[in-house]
Amino acid sequence: MNFIQENLPLLLGYLFGAGGIFAFIFERKKNKAVTKGVQADAETKEINNASIIIGQYKDALEDLPIKYELKYLEMEKLWEKKVQMLSDEIKHLDNSYQRKSKLLEDEIKLKNKFIISLKREVREKESENKLLKEALKDASNNTK
């Protein structure tokens, strides 16, 4: 009994002093409420962030056909330009081929004329040679 009397103020001070057990119980309830509020706030922010992301994807998907159409038209113009350039190059090469072909045909005609004139000259020289041989033969027969 003596122990209780001596230590009772100390025990009461620990139990009820500065809030003690009551403060612990009330703080625990308060902390649980604050935690639930923070969790609810975090869930709200997560829902808001998800809504923002969904909005951004929706905007991007709505804009996608327009961008696709513009890119398609741009590519179509590039291909048309490339086809035109290749067509022009083909025409240029065809004209060049025609000119060179005409020059080669003219050169062949000139060479054929030259060959004909050379053949005529060879025939003339052969006939002249034949006449000279006959004249030489007659001259050698006359000297005998």
C-alpha positions as CSV (number, residue, x, y, z in Angstrom):
1,M,0.0,0.0,0.0
2,N,2.9,2.2,0.7
3,F,4.1,1.5,-2.8
4,I,0.8,2.7,-4.3
5,Q,0.7,5.8,-2.2
6,E,4.3,6.7,-3.2
7,N,3.9,5.9,-6.8
8,L,0.3,6.9,-7.4
9,P,1.0,10.4,-8.4
10,L,3.7,9.2,-10.7
11,L,1.4,6.6,-12.3
12,L,-1.5,9.1,-12.7
13,G,0.9,11.6,-14.2
14,Y,2.0,9.0,-16.8
15,L,-1.5,7.9,-17.6
16,F,-3.3,11.3,-17.6
17,G,-0.5,13.8,-17.7
18,A,0.1,15.6,-21.1
19,G,-2.7,13.6,-22.6
20,G,-1.3,10.1,-22.0
21,I,-3.5,7.3,-23.2
22,F,-6.4,9.6,-24.2
23,A,-4.1,11.6,-26.4
24,F,-2.8,8.4,-28.0
25,I,-6.3,7.2,-28.8
26,F,-7.6,10.5,-30.2
27,E,-4.4,11.0,-32.2
28,R,-4.8,7.6,-33.7
29,K,-8.3,8.3,-34.9
30,K,-7.2,11.7,-36.2
31,N,-4.3,10.1,-38.1
32,K,-6.6,7.6,-39.6
33,A,-9.0,10.3,-40.8
34,V,-6.1,12.3,-42.2
35,T,-4.7,9.2,-44.0
36,K,-8.2,8.6,-45.5
37,G,-8.3,12.2,-46.6
38,V,-4.9,12.0,-48.2
39,Q,-5.8,8.7,-49.9
40,A,-9.0,10.3,-51.2
41,D,-7.1,13.3,-52.4
42,A,-4.5,11.1,-54.2
43,E,-7.3,9.1,-55.9
44,T,-8.9,12.4,-57.0
45,K,-5.7,13.6,-58.4
46,E,-5.1,10.2,-60.2
47,I,-8.6,10.5,-61.7
48,N,-8.0,14.0,-62.8
49,N,-4.6,13.0,-64.3
50,A,-6.3,10.1,-66.1
51,S,-8.9,12.5,-67.5
52,I,-6.3,14.9,-68.7
53,I,-4.4,12.0,-70.5
54,I,-7.6,10.7,-72.0
55,G,-8.3,14.2,-73.3
56,Q,-4.9,14.5,-74.8
57,Y,-5.2,11.1,-76.5
58,K,-8.7,12.1,-77.8
59,D,-7.3,15.4,-79.2
60,A,-4.4,13.5,-80.8
61,L,-6.8,11.0,-82.4
62,E,-9.2,13.7,-83.6
63,D,-6.2,15.5,-85.2
64,L,-4.7,12.3,-86.7
65,P,-7.0,12.1,-89.8
66,I,-6.2,15.7,-90.7
67,K,-2.4,15.2,-90.3
68,Y,-2.7,11.9,-92.3
69,E,-4.6,13.6,-95.1
70,L,-2.0,16.5,-95.3
71,K,0.9,14.0,-95.3
72,Y,-0.8,12.0,-98.0
73,L,-1.4,15.1,-100.2
74,E,2.3,16.1,-99.7
75,M,3.5,12.7,-100.7
76,E,1.2,12.7,-103.7
77,K,2.6,16.0,-104.9
78,L,6.2,14.7,-104.4
79,W,5.4,11.6,-106.5
80,E,3.8,13.7,-109.2
81,K,6.9,16.0,-109.3
82,K,9.2,13.0,-109.4
83,V,7.1,11.4,-112.3
84,Q,7.3,14.7,-114.1
85,M,11.0,15.0,-113.7
86,L,11.5,11.4,-114.9
87,S,9.2,12.1,-117.9
88,D,11.3,15.2,-118.8
89,E,14.5,13.2,-118.5
90,I,13.1,10.5,-120.7
91,K,12.1,13.1,-123.3
92,H,15.6,14.7,-123.1
93,L,17.3,11.3,-123.5
94,D,15.0,10.4,-126.4
95,N,15.8,13.7,-128.2
96,S,19.5,13.1,-127.6
97,Y,19.2,9.6,-128.9
98,Q,17.4,10.8,-132.0
99,R,20.1,13.4,-132.7
100,K,22.9,11.0,-132.2
101,S,21.2,8.4,-134.3
102,K,20.7,10.9,-137.2
103,L,24.4,11.9,-136.9
104,L,25.5,8.3,-137.1
105,E,23.2,7.6,-140.1
106,D,24.7,10.6,-141.9
107,E,28.2,9.4,-141.1
108,I,27.3,5.9,-142.4
109,K,26.0,7.4,-145.6
110,L,29.2,9.5,-146.0
111,K,31.4,6.5,-145.4
112,N,29.4,4.4,-147.9
113,K,29.8,7.1,-150.5
114,F,33.5,7.1,-149.7
115,I,33.7,3.3,-150.0
116,I,31.9,3.5,-153.4
117,S,34.3,6.2,-154.6
118,L,37.3,4.1,-153.5
119,K,35.9,1.0,-155.3
120,R,35.4,3.1,-158.4
121,E,39.0,4.4,-158.0
122,V,40.3,0.8,-157.6
123,R,38.4,-0.3,-160.7
124,E,39.9,2.6,-162.7
125,K,43.4,1.8,-161.4
126,E,42.9,-1.8,-162.2
127,S,41.8,-1.0,-165.8
128,E,44.7,1.6,-166.0
129,N,47.0,-1.1,-164.7
130,K,45.7,-3.6,-167.3
131,L,46.2,-1.1,-170.1
132,L,49.8,-0.4,-168.9
133,K,50.5,-4.1,-168.8
134,E,49.3,-4.5,-172.3
135,A,51.3,-1.5,-173.4
136,L,54.4,-3.0,-171.7
137,K,53.7,-6.3,-173.4
138,D,53.4,-4.7,-176.8
139,A,56.5,-2.7,-176.2
140,S,58.5,-5.7,-175.2
141,N,57.2,-7.6,-178.3
142,N,58.1,-4.7,-180.6
143,T,61.6,-4.5,-179.2
144,K,62.3,-8.2,-180.0
